[in-house]
């Protein structure tokens, strides 16, 4: 009896490397990747994806949330396995973040076509706006597809130019209020698998090329808006000032101490002052605070403490404070048996971090699917120096090849497990 075809026997990891290089050249500037969601470079990247898929016998379309899908339909009754990640980037980002998982997914589709693999219906997905770089809402497309999106709140989000998310997506033929209809693409999934760079230093320090994280941290993202009074920089005494900029600066430093006290992380990545001139005391200041912790209850305590500190600073500086929730997500665990399968698949290709309890400090679309009950596993590829969200982001090409092969082996195993469950 002829053994069934395996995807891992037909993938070409070096082609993934070459495709990633081509995509980076096409959608990057000297400052790094510029594939910010809902912008032209992002649309150009998705056009490139469609071109790479055009020669394959797959059905390609876009769902109501803007997620792009490519499906190779298996035999009747076959399980459904999805792979993918996201093509959007942060401004001045790296060449691998998100793109690795999408391009590796294209290679799995190629391998399935060449081998006439019939282990499952295989879907590739490029999730829309994973980064949340423009509007602050990460995992937008995957949240919509898993019923986790608050469409009313999302529609009101604004970028730094005052454009709302509702307007931005409408220009691409989408409607925030109907994004939930994309759930049909997720409802029948037996597994979702995502290959991604680690974006941290753990694997490099452990001497490991690959790993399978057990889950991800909890996150809270809020906007703190301070309102004071404008004044002349040369004539307004310090003791008479209601300086919104000073309040924001104090909070930016104070939240780091709150995070240290709780063993978490706090980041202020955006800060805007108005009127924004050197000769005027800032009448307004707005900063975005991102707080993370591996434990939900510890994050809740962090959020409470940082809010209290902000109120104290506002009172001390004589300014008003409004705190606007932007987005939050609880800690999530991945499917334990799929994680174990991912470890085995990775170990067959490269040194793995077997003794490291790895939880992702970054959020990924896989997290939204896991929270919605889809069996999920991720594979991490070692990041050089732990750098990401930077043009210096990089991984060894051999690690990328190993990660692609491990993803293919994991897809083989996920399909086998799903068939076994259905027979049982």
C-alpha positions in Angstrom: 0.0 0.0 0.0 1.4 3.4 -1.0 1.9 5.7 2.0 0.0 9.0 1.7 1.8 12.0 0.3 3.3 14.4 2.8 3.5 18.2 2.4 6.9 18.3 4.1 8.4 16.2 1.3 7.5 18.8 -1.3 8.0 22.2 0.2 10.9 24.4 -0.9 11.9 26.7 2.0 14.5 28.5 -0.2 11.7 29.7 -2.5 10.0 31.2 0.6 13.2 33.1 1.3 13.4 34.4 -2.3 9.7 35.4 -2.3 10.1 37.3 1.0 13.0 39.2 -0.4 11.0 40.1 -3.5 8.1 41.3 -1.4 10.4 43.4 0.8 12.0 45.2 -2.2 8.6 45.9 -3.6 6.9 47.3 -0.4 9.7 48.9 1.6 11.6 52.1 1.7 15.1 52.7 3.0 13.5 53.1 6.4 11.9 49.6 6.3 8.6 47.9 5.4 5.7 50.3 4.7 2.8 47.9 4.4 0.6 49.7 6.9 -3.0 48.3 6.7 -5.5 50.4 4.6 -2.7 52.1 2.6 -1.5 51.6 -0.9 1.7 49.7 -0.1 -0.5 47.2 1.8 -2.8 46.9 -1.2 0.2 46.4 -3.5 1.5 43.6 -1.2 -1.9 41.9 -1.5 -1.9 42.3 -5.3 1.6 40.6 -5.2 0.1 37.8 -3.2 -2.6 37.2 -5.7 0.0 37.1 -8.5 1.9 34.4 -6.6 -1.2 32.3 -6.2 -2.5 32.9 -9.8 -0.9 29.8 -11.2 -2.4 27.4 -8.6 -5.8 25.7 -8.8 -7.1 27.5 -5.7 -10.1 29.7 -5.1 -9.1 33.2 -4.0 -11.4 35.8 -2.5 -11.7 38.5 0.1 -14.2 38.2 3.0 -16.4 40.9 4.6 -13.6 41.9 7.0 -11.0 42.3 4.3 -9.2 39.0 5.0 -7.8 37.4 1.8 -8.3 33.6 1.5 -7.0 31.0 -0.9 -8.5 27.5 -0.7 -7.4 24.2 -2.2 -10.5 22.0 -1.7 -9.9 18.5 -0.5 -12.1 15.4 -0.9 -15.7 15.4 0.5 -15.6 15.1 4.3 -12.0 16.0 4.5 -10.9 18.1 7.5 -10.2 21.8 7.1 -6.7 23.1 8.0 -5.8 26.8 7.7 -2.4 28.4 7.7 -1.4 32.0 7.4 -0.6 35.3 9.1 -0.6 38.9 7.9 1.1 41.0 5.2 0.5 44.4 6.9 3.4 45.9 8.8 4.2 48.7 11.2 5.7 51.8 9.7 9.4 51.3 9.1 9.0 47.6 10.0 10.9 44.5 9.1 10.8 42.1 6.2 9.6 39.0 8.1 7.0 40.1 10.7 3.7 38.5 9.4 4.9 38.1 5.9 6.8 34.9 6.8 3.6 33.1 7.7 1.7 34.2 4.6 4.5 33.4 2.1 5.2 30.0 3.8 1.5 29.3 3.4 1.7 29.9 -0.3 4.5 27.3 -0.4 2.3 24.8 1.4 -0.4 25.3 -1.2 2.2 24.8 -4.0 3.4 21.6 -2.3 -0.2 20.4 -1.9 -0.9 20.9 -5.6 2.4 19.3 -6.8 1.9 16.2 -4.6 -1.9 16.1 -5.1 -2.1 16.0 -1.3 -5.6 15.0 -0.1 -5.1 15.1 3.6 -7.4 18.1 4.1 -9.0 21.2 2.6 -6.1 23.6 2.9 -6.8 27.3 3.3 -4.3 30.2 3.3 -5.4 33.4 5.0 -3.8 36.9 5.0 -5.5 38.5 8.0 -6.4 42.2 7.6 -4.8 44.8 9.9 -3.1 42.5 12.4 -0.7 45.3 13.6 -3.3 48.0 14.4 -0.6 50.5 13.4 -2.9 53.1 12.0 -5.9 53.0 14.3 -4.7 51.2 17.4 -6.9 48.1 17.1 -4.7 45.0 16.6 -6.1 41.7 15.2 -8.9 43.6 13.4 -9.6 41.1 10.7 -9.2 38.0 12.8 -11.3 39.5 15.6 -14.1 40.2 13.2 -14.0 36.6 11.9 -14.1 35.2 15.4 -16.9 37.4 16.7 -14.6 39.4 19.0 -14.9 42.7 17.2 -16.9 45.6 18.7 -17.9 47.1 15.4 -19.4 50.3 16.9 -16.3 51.1 18.9 -14.0 50.2 16.0 -15.8 52.4 13.6 -15.1 55.4 15.7 -11.3 54.9 16.0 -9.3 57.6 14.3 -5.8 57.8 12.9 -3.4 60.7 13.6 -5.0 62.7 10.7 -8.5 62.3 12.2 -9.7 59.8 9.6 -12.0 57.2 11.1 -11.6 53.5 10.6 -15.1 53.3 9.1 -14.1 55.8 6.4 -10.7 54.1 5.7 -12.3 50.7 5.1 -15.1 52.1 3.1 -12.6 53.3 0.5 -11.7 49.7 -0.1 -15.3 48.6 -0.4 -15.8 47.3 3.2 -18.2 48.1 5.9 -17.3 47.8 9.6 -20.9 47.0 10.5 -20.8 43.9 8.3 -17.3 42.6 9.1 -18.8 39.9 11.4 -20.1 38.0 8.4 -16.6 36.8 7.8 -17.1 34.3 10.6 -18.3 31.8 8.0 -14.7 31.2 7.0 -13.6 30.2 10.5 -16.7 28.1 11.6 -15.5 24.8 10.0 -11.8 25.0 10.8 -10.3 21.9 12.4 -7.0 23.7 13.0 -5.2 27.0 12.4 -1.4 27.0 12.2 0.7 30.2 12.1 4.5 30.5 11.4 6.0 33.7 12.8 9.3 35.1 13.9 9.8 35.1 17.6 10.3 38.9 17.8 12.3 38.5 21.0 15.7 37.1 22.3 14.7 33.9 24.0 15.4 31.5 21.2 18.8 33.0 20.3 19.9 32.9 24.0 18.8 29.3 24.2 20.6 28.3 21.0 17.4 27.2 19.4 16.2 27.8 15.9 12.5 27.0 16.4 9.9 26.8 19.2 6.2 26.4 19.8 4.7 28.9 22.2 2.2 27.7 24.7 0.0 30.8 24.4 0.1 34.6 24.6 0.0 37.4 27.2 -2.9 39.7 28.1 -2.9 43.2 26.8 -4.6 46.6 27.5 -4.3 49.6 25.2 -5.7 53.0 26.3 -5.4 56.6 25.2 -4.7 59.2 27.9 -5.8 62.7 27.0 -4.6 65.6 29.2 -6.2 69.1 28.8 -4.5 72.1 30.2 -4.1 75.7 29.0 -1.8 77.2 26.4 0.7 79.8 27.4 3.7 81.7 26.1 7.0 79.8 26.7 8.8 83.0 27.7 6.2 84.8 29.8 4.1 82.2 31.7 5.7 81.4 35.1 6.3 77.7 35.8 4.0 77.8 38.9 1.2 79.3 36.8 1.2 76.7 34.1 -1.3 74.0 33.4 1.0 72.0 31.1 -0.6 69.0 29.5 2.8 68.0 28.0 4.5 67.9 31.4 1.7 65.7 32.7 2.0 63.3 29.7 5.8 63.2 30.1 5.5 62.3 33.8 3.0 59.5 33.0 5.3 58.1 30.3 8.0 57.6 32.9 5.7 56.6 35.8 4.1 53.7 34.0 7.5 52.0 33.6 7.7 51.8 37.4 4.2 50.4 37.6 5.1 47.7 35.1 8.3 46.9 37.1 6.3 46.5 40.3 4.0 44.0 38.6 6.5 42.2 36.5 4.8 43.3 33.3 5.5 45.7 30.4 4.3 49.2 29.6 5.0 51.2 26.5 4.0 54.7 25.4 4.6 54.5 21.6 2.7 57.6 20.5 2.6 61.1 22.1 1.0 64.2 20.5 1.1 67.7 21.8 -1.0 70.7 20.8 -0.5 73.3 19.6 2.8 71.6 19.1 5.2 74.5 18.8 8.4 75.2 20.8 7.2 78.6 22.0 3.9 77.5 23.6 3.0 75.5 26.7 1.0 72.5 25.6 -2.7 72.9 26.1 -3.3 69.3 25.1 -1.4 66.0 25.1 -2.5 62.5 24.1 -0.5 59.4 24.5 -1.2 55.7 23.8 -0.4 53.3 26.6 0.2 49.6 25.9 0.3 47.4 29.0 1.0 43.6 29.0 1.3 40.7 31.4 1.2 36.9 31.2 -1.5 36.8 33.9 -4.9 38.5 33.5 -5.2 39.4 37.1 -1.8 41.0 37.2 -2.6 43.0 34.1 -5.8 44.2 35.8 -3.8 45.4 38.8 -1.4 47.2 36.5 -4.2 49.0 34.7 -5.7 50.1 38.0 -2.4 51.4 39.3 -1.4 53.2 36.1 -4.8 54.9 36.1 -4.4 56.0 39.7 -0.9 57.4 38.9 -2.3 59.3 35.9 -5.1 60.9 38.0 -2.5 61.9 40.6 -0.3 63.5 38.0 -3.2 65.3 36.4 -4.2 66.8 39.7 -0.7 67.8 40.5 -0.3 69.6 37.2 -3.7 71.2 37.3 -4.9 69.6 34.1 -7.9 67.5 33.2 -7.7 63.8 32.2 -9.8 61.6 30.0 -8.9 57.9 29.6 -10.2 56.3 26.5 -10.2 52.5 26.1 -8.9 51.5 22.7 -8.5 47.7 22.8 -7.8 44.8 25.2 -7.3 41.1 25.0 -7.0 38.4 27.7 -4.2 35.9 28.1 -4.8 32.8 25.8 -3.5 29.2 25.8 -3.1 27.3 22.6 -4.2 23.7 22.0 -1.8 21.6 24.1 -1.8 18.5 21.8 -1.2 20.7 18.7 1.6 22.5 20.6 3.2 19.2 21.3 2.9 18.2 17.7 4.5 21.5 16.7 7.5 20.8 19.0 8.0 17.4 17.4 7.7 18.9 13.9 10.2 21.6 14.8 12.6 19.2 16.4 12.8 17.1 13.2 14.1 20.2 11.4 16.3 22.2 13.8 17.4 22.7 17.4 14.3 23.6 19.4 13.7 25.3 22.8 12.5 22.2 24.5 13.3 23.4 28.0 11.9 26.9 27.6 8.4 27.7 28.8 7.7 30.2 26.0 4.6 32.5 26.0 4.3 35.1 23.3 4.7 38.6 24.5 3.4 39.8 21.1 -0.2 39.1 19.9 -0.9 37.2 16.8 -4.0 36.4 14.8 -3.7 32.8 16.1 -4.6 34.2 19.5 -8.0 35.5 18.3 -8.8 32.1 16.8 -7.7 30.2 19.9 -9.9 32.4 22.1 -12.8 31.6 19.8 -12.2 27.8 20.3 -10.4 26.9 17.2 -7.5 24.4 17.8 -4.4 26.5 17.3 -0.6 26.1 17.3 2.2 28.5 16.4 5.8 28.0 15.4 8.4 30.6 16.1 11.5 31.2 14.1 14.6 32.6 16.0 15.0 36.4 15.6 18.5 37.8 15.3 19.2 39.8 18.5 15.5 39.6 19.3 14.8 42.7 17.1 11.4 43.2 15.4 9.2 46.1 14.3 12.4 47.6 12.9 14.3 47.6 9.6 17.0 45.7 11.5 14.6 42.7 12.0 16.2 39.5 10.6 16.4 35.8 10.9 18.9 33.3 9.5 17.8 32.0 6.1 18.4 28.4 7.3 16.0 29.0 10.2 13.3 30.2 7.7 13.8 27.1 5.6 13.5 24.9 8.8 10.4 26.8 9.9 8.7 26.3 6.6 9.4 22.6 6.6 8.2 22.3 10.3 5.0 24.1 9.3 4.4 21.6 6.5 5.0 18.7 8.8 2.6 20.2 11.4 -0.1 20.6 8.8 0.4 16.9 7.9 -0.1 16.0 11.5 -3.0 18.4 12.1 -4.8 16.9 9.2 -4.1 13.3 10.4 -5.3 14.1 13.9 -8.5 15.7 12.5 -9.3 12.7 10.3 -8.8 10.4 13.3 -11.1 12.5 15.5 -13.8 12.4 12.8 -13.6 8.6 12.5 -13.8 8.2 16.3 
